[in-house]
Amino acid sequence: MDITRVSVSVFAGALNVGSESWDPAQIAAMGGPNSVPARGELRLHFAPRRSVPDERYFSSLTAELRVEAVDENGAATTATVPLKMRAA
């Protein structure tokens, strides 16, 4: 599968309070691969840091990682997983 986009979204409850997205060129520039082998897995290290204006918001924040890809037949697929967040 060829990765077409990786994105992270941060939510405070149901409100999207931030997001960031990387295309294949940006992923390659960070040293990451742009494909996943059949029946394989891929681990990418993304560690963007952002400030939270008031620490009281931190307990209500959630985040998710979304990977978009296409297979060898051109069929698009996506996977979304929740992320753990921690105060620095």
TAVENGI-V857381 format. One record per backbone hydrogen bond with DSSP energy under -0.5 kcal/mol. CO is the residue of the C=O (numbers start at 0). NH is the residue of the N-H. If there is no record, write none. Layout:
# TAVENGI-V857381
{{CO;NH} {CO;NH}}
This chain:
# TAVENGI-V857381
{{0;2} {0;35} {1;69} {3;23} {4;67} {5;21} {6;65} {7;19} {8;63} {9;16} {9;17} {10;12} {10;61} {11;14} {14;11} {14;16} {17;9} {19;7} {21;5} {22;26} {23;27} {24;28} {25;29} {26;31} {27;30} {33;2} {36;39} {41;43} {43;45} {50;52} {53;56} {53;57} {54;57} {54;58} {56;59} {56;60} {57;60} {59;12} {61;10} {62;82} {63;8} {64;80} {65;6} {66;78} {67;3} {67;4} {68;76} {69;1} {70;73} {74;70} {76;68} {78;66} {80;64} {82;62}}
